[in-house]
Amino acid sequence: MTPPNTSMSVNGLGVHFGGVRAVDGVDLTVEGGQVLGLIGPNGAGKTTLINAITGFQRCSVGSVLDADRDVTRWKPERLARAGIARTFQGVRTFRGLSVLENVQMGGIAVGLRKRAARRRAEDLLERLGLDALADEPAGDLSQGDERLVGISRAVAMRPRFLLLDEPVAGLNKSEADRVAALVDWIRKELGCGVLVVEHNVGFIMGLCDRVHVMSSGKTVMEGLPAAVREDPKVISAYLGGTTPATAGTV
């Protein structure tokens, strides 16, 4: 599928808590059909930035544009209906519902009737090779499968932009590889722009078209994965000035 000719941009975005600037003048753009990684040490402001973009945190300054439309002050529900969806750090499936019912909730959240949402969920699970789990209670899933279901529920909202907050936290390499394959499918088959926040830098470097680095609320740099991995500013942000020879551990 050809990616849509669209983008979501963040311009001079700031989130201030009293004298603390959790996010301080960040600019970034997520293009349709591409994956942008967002990395940085703990406390860099990554999750606060995602919260601000998706309406869960009020911006102090700056703007969020969906193409040319200013969506800075929109509520999360309105953003979701407009095609900007997200997941959260903690897996938030409805553990008492089946996998199919969980994914169905994504369609219902953006206004589909129950039957149409169920058809969308069934089709999506089949396309993703998760249909064997359809009747399983979400509470009985492995952590990796539960993470896939949470992302699939967001995909059922048919987003144009999907923001993933630490999608492979706590997963082993095999589970993380399955998540990477799902994200790659989302951007290629749906033309969806994806912003991924993750501490697993190996996952980011292998998946993303570009990588944006934050530290102390500010942008350190943005560039191609190989350039980011070797940049002294990035190494310093993570390792306090450790020499570039250790860049592979960043």
Stockholm file with secondary structure:
# STOCKHOLM 1.0

chainA/1-250         MTPPNTSMSVNGLGVHFGGVRAVDGVDLTVEGGQVLGLIGPNGAGKTTLINAITGFQRCSVGSVLDADRDVTRWKPERLARAGIARTFQGVRTFRGLSVLENVQMGGIAVGLRKRAARRRAEDLLERLGLDALADEPAGDLSQGDERLVGISRAVAMRPRFLLLDEPVAGLNKSEADRVAALVDWIRKELGCGVLVVEHNVGFIMGLCDRVHVMSSGKTVMEGLPAAVREDPKVISAYLGGTTPATAGTV
#=GR chainA/1-250 SS CCCCSCEEEEEEEEEEETTEEEEEEEEEEEETTCEEEEECSTTSSHHHHHHHHTTSSCCSEEEEEETTEECTTCCHHHHHHHTEEECCSSCCCCTTSBHHHHHHHHHHHTTCCHHHHHHHHHHHHHHTTCGGGTTSBGGGSCHHHHHHHHHHHHHTTCCSEEEEESTTTTCCHHHHHHHHHHHHHHHHHSCCEEEEECSCHHHHHHHCSEEEEEETTEEEEEECHHHHHHCHHHHHHHHSSCCGGGGGGC
#=GC SS_cons         CCCCSCEEEEEEEEEEETTEEEEEEEEEEEETTCEEEEECSTTSSHHHHHHHHTTSSCCSEEEEEETTEECTTCCHHHHHHHTEEECCSSCCCCTTSBHHHHHHHHHHHTTCCHHHHHHHHHHHHHHTTCGGGTTSBGGGSCHHHHHHHHHHHHHTTCCSEEEEESTTTTCCHHHHHHHHHHHHHHHHHSCCEEEEECSCHHHHHHHCSEEEEEETTEEEEEECHHHHHHCHHHHHHHHSSCCGGGGGGC
//
